[in-house]
């Protein structure tokens, strides 16, 4: 157990019954409280960037292909940087100081994007600078993510129930931080345009200050961690040894393989939605913000379910339920939009899509928590950040490819039933393949 003198009591939201909200009391360390606050603030900033930048680029250029470039710019660093970022977190002597420096870099990049957007993106050079700034933001974001991800098992050890609980609280906090912001941001972008990014700058500044203070606290030894865990590992590991660790664990390896295909088919759903809204409704940012807010509510519900039943739910159950449920919901969005002109008016289409997005978010939260716990349980702590970086690098490649492919299809031929069928059915097939593969693996492991 953790020393009680280092614990503080906070109320964490965990229920999902008919929209009512209950609070359960849970003890978390002062470090975890800081982690939660930074996750909330960073998720708010992410929403501001996610809504403001693509829609402003679309308004200035009228090109869905160039909007696809925004998404690709966010994803590129996740192909090349995460393993390095994860290794930096693994060996850093003062993680919080490293992450604070990254937040300062993000502030500079956001300010540069604001300046470029203020010019109206008069040339492609200005758009290129926006893309480069997004790459810097995404790179530094990955380091903050691994900081949070690797700190949780340092607090609770390899306890599956506690890992589920803490991972779900982190997801829950992120959802609470963004649900209102999605609605507000859609309105703010419609009224204030690129100036909405000042909210992101404010959030990043607060995160940097919190982490600088945490860094000073760490130096003064005011923080204590789970017995046996250390914030200063620094153990060297070769890349081939990390690959061997992954190959030796069939559950981790099989999930890694399936995630590649699953991401390709599910990721472009947001691009399809943006294309539909832009060509169908006036002031599409408001509708997009509302749908994303409902989606965030779904993520809160999914996180609450796992937090409530963390002792009963196994991580593999979360993965299987999440994969299949998210695949069906994503396929629903693809087909609803594809058939919208034939069978629905735009109001009914948006209502159906919003419902599917909520289900998708519930299942996505359950899936993400299960995957995080799987990795934290089965990957050695001293290389956890490096592994997560490698996983994110590999998993991002099909996402980037799918954005390029789908944005090109939308720009050239428009959205057709053929595209919806390929993407929707493909996501369901991948989920079913994982369930079959897991069943075979479990039989072999048991014998």
KAHUGI-V155191 format. One line per field, one symbol per residue. phi: phi as a letter, one per 20 degrees, with the letter a starting at -180 (. if undefined). A space follows every 50 residues. Layout:
phi->???
//
This chain:
phi->.egffddcecedfbcbelmfcdddebecffffffgffffffffffffgff effffffffedlcffffgffffffegffedegfffffgffdffcgfffff ffffffgffffffgffffenlfcfffffffgfffffffffffffffgffe ffffedmeeffffgfffffffffffffdgffffffgffffedmffgffff ffffffggfffffffffffemedccggnebecemfebegfffffffffdf fffffgffffffffeefffffffgffffeccelfffffffffffffgfff ffffffffdffeeeffffffffffffffffgffgffffeffedcefffgf fffffffffgfgfffffffffgfgfffddggfcfffffffgffffegfff fffffffffffednecfffffffffgffffffffffffffffffffe
//
